[in-house]
Amino acid sequence: CPFKEGCYKEGAKNKTYSMKIKSGEHTEQMAFQESEYFKEKAKERYKIEAKNSELKHRHGYDVASSSGLVGMELQGAMAIFTVNIKRILKLIK
């Protein structure tokens, strides 16, 4: 078999051969991830993730405190407002 290295393992009871078929979206995403733009943005991501973590863990943005979309929007606005006020106060000092 020309694919012996890819599918046969010593001592195995059966033989399998698998080949990944990627869709157009997957190949486009893989090409995008190799671009310089993506690499530059990936280097900055840790800053955004730190702020998201603070919102989630310190300001209750992980669980909705009320039901309904309006309540969630209000909770989000208040949490983001609080974090922004903290940042302003820190910059003033």
Secondary structure, DSSP 8 states (H G I E B T S, - for coil): -TTHHHH--TT-SS---------HHHHHHHHHHTSHHHHHHHHHHHHHHHHHHHHHHHS--SS-SSSSHHHHHHHHHHHHHHHHHHHHHHHH-
